[in-house]
Amino acid sequence: MPDQLRSDVRLLGEMLGTVLAESGGKDLLADVERLRHAVIGARDGSVTGEEITALVASWPLERAKQVARAFTVYFHLANLAEEHHRMRSLRERDDADNPPRESLAAAVRHIRDGYGEDRLRELVAGMEFHPVLTAHPTEARRRAVSTSILRVSEQLERFRGAHPGSSAEAEAHRRLMEEIDLLWRTSQLRYTKLDPLDEVRTAMAAFDETIFRVVPEIYRALDTAIDPDGTGRRPSLAKPFVRYGSWIGGDRDGNPFVTHEITREAIAIQSEHVLLALENACGRIARTLTAYGNLTPAGEDLRDTLATAQAGYPRLMSEIVKRSPNEPHRQLLLFATERLRATRERDADLAYPGPEALLADLRTVQESLAAAGAVRQAYGELQHLVWQAETFGFHLAELEIRQHSDVHAKALEELRAGAEPSERTREVLATLRVVAWIQERFGVDACRRYVVSFTRSAADVAAVYELASHALPTGKAPVLDVVPLFETGADLDASPGVLDGMLELPDVRRRLDETGRRLEIMLGYSDSAKDVGPVSATLRLYDAQSRLAEWARRNDVRLTLFHGRGGSLGRGGGPANRALLAQAPGSVAGRFKVTEQGEVIFARYGQPAIARRHIEQVGHAVLMASTATVEERAEAAAARFRVVADRIAEAAHTAYRKLIDTEGFAEWFSRVSPLEELGELRLGSRPSRRSAARGLDDLRAIPWVFAWTQTRVNLPGWYGLGSGLAAVEDLDELHAAYVEWPLFASLLDNAEMSLAKTDRTIAERYLALGDRPELTERVLAEYDRTRDLVLKVTRHERLLENRSVLSRAVDLRNPYVDALSHLQLRALAALRTEPERLSEEDQHHLERLLLLSVNGVAAGLQNTG
């Protein structure tokens, strides 16, 4: 472990120990230490699992809950220390002459050297990154806990930045202790269920604190990479390539709490935040742009704009001129600031009609400054504001609607029959009317994409357009880009045929003509992996992308693939940049759209430095994946290893389906995991099941993955891979595929991570709760087979051998996660095996202990669903 990281972990751990002793007495700290030493001893064989079980069972339930909370808070602090280490590492690697790996500058240098300036400019001009924030319930932390962690982070930074021995260091140490004490005293569990608007406001915190400020820094980095000597003194060479989207308040698939009223309120909240941010940024620049008119004269357009403003708003302009005499550029920016305030406050007389009018004013100032020779003022901070307005508009992120195809089919059935519309059908129509209102109020780009879950045919797409005609008369219907979502293995296989049918729809053909033949479709990673297993899903998704890219070339369509990836490896998670480079040739083409879900939002956008690194890595991968060399390498490898891949996929799929199709599997899974209790965590507004049915088919992918993570089995991340690899006898050929084919390397590396976070000994204790020894044996046998063959194929001596930092982090965390697993096992075993003998009070304490341990394990493994 790096010295500074070790020092931070030790400092925060010691402070937590002090807080525990102060809050719960030295006995509490002693119990925590006993369990800590015991789980470490279990790893080297000096302590048995039975001894740990006995220790945990010896505590009253109240003490067990306190110990669980102590380990959970420890993980929050350890995660924070690792985050600070990442930020330090990013600062240390920041070298203008030698750009770090996977940065925009590195991509620009590589493409310029290998393909020339013209190809570089072409790729940069066409690059798009479209992250879509979703409210998928995978963030186990309360917002109060997350904000408390951020305050601890601020104080740690302050403490490390103070001069040793100074009064500033002493005060920072005191404040750090104060914040850790408050983190300990803050409830880890939610007592009320989130509603969709709570989720909207949580996402706004990421925008306010990070995203709004980081995006122009990314564009500046790209502009600098293209022309380091000219940046800030000439018009930008970097096109704004990031466009945020949001499902929060728009995704109603299986969530009855997202209504048309919620959707309308969500866009209003988004607009309030972005307008306030633009207003503050514009005002800040206006206050500092004190360029004297005699030295920096105003251009003709600027003078005309000011004269028009004076004629229309004489009192306001007189006040501005009085505050800023002979500072014409400042005057127009101050006027723009007032117009932004009026837009936010819905003052129709002064408000901007849309972001284009704001941009016109900003560019007028910019062009006037440049013409007067003040190029640094024109293309410095003012350019950042232009980029922000171009990126976020007045709506911040495009609000996307999602609904299940069955809902549309039933609504149309009622409407075609002339029956009285049901409440659900009225809600569908009201939603489409709200989309029309949003477009009228904020512009078409604020809300035009309508995602149809479980699209099975072109009729599912046509249904949305027909419903829009029922909702609003001709000429009033909203502009819609209906996005089919293919989620199961069968749907992925059928997707090109569905698109053929879409091309026959008049509404789709019209939109293709209007957009330059642009079309978007969405691929679901979570449900496909749950349906056919992680290995088959990965390969089917790759094949689907390859076929869809060919379909797009054949039909002269600019296709954007929208990747519905989760945060966990079992739901398509993992490093986004590495996943991008493993995509099928031609499927990226300079464009990448992806969901950012749950805990991923906090992890990627909680700190500015990490957010910038994430966006830079994705931007680097988008550019590199669109080059001929990367595409040709992937195409050649896919062709060479196609037969091997098919054999692996078939055997893996058979093994996976054989397991989950076993009679009684769903009941067994519920017994061996905290599946049914996860709903009590109140992670989000959406129910964990699409209906009241209790089978696996109706279970959402998030609780499926989350529950397996808690059992330390991590089954969705690797199950079936061992059987798949065993079906290929040639280990040398498998190793060659690992070395040469990015997709296969990504598959094995992600499985290796899941295996490293799996603990066989503890997993066996969970599985035993189901009293189905044959199922336990099958799961553990597949684990042993997968682990053995992954190591042989990668030629590693141990898991994560080639990722030493990550391996060390996992090794250090695992014993502490073990502590929480033992506490969880105590609660789960009692709730599963002797519920009738429990008093109401004991049951309540056991359920709280279980949920506290779930929170802690999620923090320790840094994965939920």
Secondary structure by P-SEA (a helix, b strand, c coil): ccaaaaaaaaaaaaaaaaaaaaaccaaaaaaaaaaaaaaaaaaaccccaaaaaaaaaaccaaaaaaaaaaaaaaaaaaaaaaaaaaaaaaaaaccccccccccaaaaaaaaaacccaaaaaaaaaabbbbbbbbccccccccaaaaaaaaaaaaaaaaaaacccccaaaaaaaaaaaaaaaaaaaccccccccccaaaaaaaaaaaaaccaaaaaaaaaaaaaaaacccccccccccccccbbbbbcccccccccccccaaaaaaaaaaaaaaaaaaaaaaaaaaaaacccccccccccaaaaaaaaaaaaacaaaaaaaaaacccaaaaaaaaaaaaaaaaaaacccccccccaaaaaaaaaaaaaaaaaaccccccccaaaaaaaaaaaccccccbbbbbbbaaaaaaaaaaaaacccccaaaaaaaaaaaaaaaaaaacccccccbbbbcccccaaaaaaaaaaaaaacccccccccbbbbbbccaaaaaaaaaaaaaaaacaaaaaaaaaccbbbbbbbbaaaaaaaccaaaaaaaaaaaaaaaaaaaaaaccbbbbbbbcccccccccccaaaaaaaccccccccbbbbbbcccccccccccaaaaaaaaaaaaaaaaaaacaaaaaaaaaaaaaaaaaaaaaaaaaaaaaaaaaaccaaaaaaaaaccccccccccccccccccccccccccccaaaaaaaaaaaccccccccaaaaaaaacccaaaaaaaaaccaaaaaaaaaaaaaaaaccaaaaaaaaaccccaaaaaaaaaaaaaaaaaaaaaacccccccccaaaaaaaaaaaaaaaaaaaaaaaaaaaaccccccccaaaaaaaaaaaaaaaaaaaaaacccc
